[in-house]
Amino acid sequence: MMDKCECLFTFFYVIVYEGLFTFVNEGSPKMGLKSEETLQELRRTPRQDRGKQKVERILDAARTVFLEVGIEAATTIQIAERAGTSVGSLYQFFPNKEAIVRVMAARHAERANAMFAAMLQPDLPFLSLAEVLDIILPTLRDFYVENRDFIAIFASAPAFLEEIQKVDEQLIASNDALLAIRAPHLPEKTRHRISVVNHKIIKSLMELPTFGTDVTYDEILDDLRVVLMAYVGNWMGTERLSPPSG
């Protein structure tokens, strides 16, 4: 069973786009692709600055094209044209469009993984709910602001739907584990329902600014704080916990 620190961390992990991550080691969050795997996606790893700059231009161009037409409709010809290079030059580094997508996804996952590592404090599971939100929510806001293009791209990609559903199930199970610690009196069926509702609330609210509404992330954070304090606090409490002795 996950310890309290892992459970509370995973509980708020649902706020960031799930499709790029897998959960291993009993629910501990790890990114789906590591740095060395990212490099393997490149047909030829650039060693000189000129080659590295070309790879970055291709990735930047791909992001723009994916935002305009979506991953499924995009072609390597469109990406190469936007990058100001030939398709042959693109193929020197990327064997196909899917390789470009995987490199972009891995980089996005690395940034998110680093953010979560910075947020994970030893005393986090014992803080009050308000204190936890003070740590988690501003960091997540910054992540969404800096990565809204990537979130929009991958959230709309049918190829990621199956993975998103799998991770959704794991995240809900992790929420159940947290509630079992913080509210052990709740029946299993009730815990599961609470976990599903919590997941939908957080994901829906955090996606609003990404997909064309006038609401800002700061406004969403204010609303999310109110909702979580009321809903989550109602079931698992808002007070501090005493760390176990020894």
Stockholm file with secondary structure:
# STOCKHOLM 1.0

chainA/1-246         MMDKCECLFTFFYVIVYEGLFTFVNEGSPKMGLKSEETLQELRRTPRQDRGKQKVERILDAARTVFLEVGIEAATTIQIAERAGTSVGSLYQFFPNKEAIVRVMAARHAERANAMFAAMLQPDLPFLSLAEVLDIILPTLRDFYVENRDFIAIFASAPAFLEEIQKVDEQLIASNDALLAIRAPHLPEKTRHRISVVNHKIIKSLMELPTFGTDVTYDEILDDLRVVLMAYVGNWMGTERLSPPSG
#=GR chainA/1-246 SS CCCHHHHHHHHHHTTSCCTTEEEETTTEEEESSCHHHHHHTSSSCCCSHHHHHHHHHHHHHHHHHHHHHCTTTCCHHHHHHHHTSCHHHHHHHCSSHHHHHHHHHHHHHHHHHHHHHHHCCTTGGGSCHHHHHHHHHHHHHHHHHHHHHHHHHHHTCGGGHHHHHHHHHHHHHHHHHHHHHHCTTSCHHHHHHHHHHHHHHHHHHHHTGGGTCSCCHHHHHHHHHHHHHHHHHHHHCSSCCCCCCC
#=GC SS_cons         CCCHHHHHHHHHHTTSCCTTEEEETTTEEEESSCHHHHHHTSSSCCCSHHHHHHHHHHHHHHHHHHHHHCTTTCCHHHHHHHHTSCHHHHHHHCSSHHHHHHHHHHHHHHHHHHHHHHHCCTTGGGSCHHHHHHHHHHHHHHHHHHHHHHHHHHHTCGGGHHHHHHHHHHHHHHHHHHHHHHCTTSCHHHHHHHHHHHHHHHHHHHHTGGGTCSCCHHHHHHHHHHHHHHHHHHHHCSSCCCCCCC
//
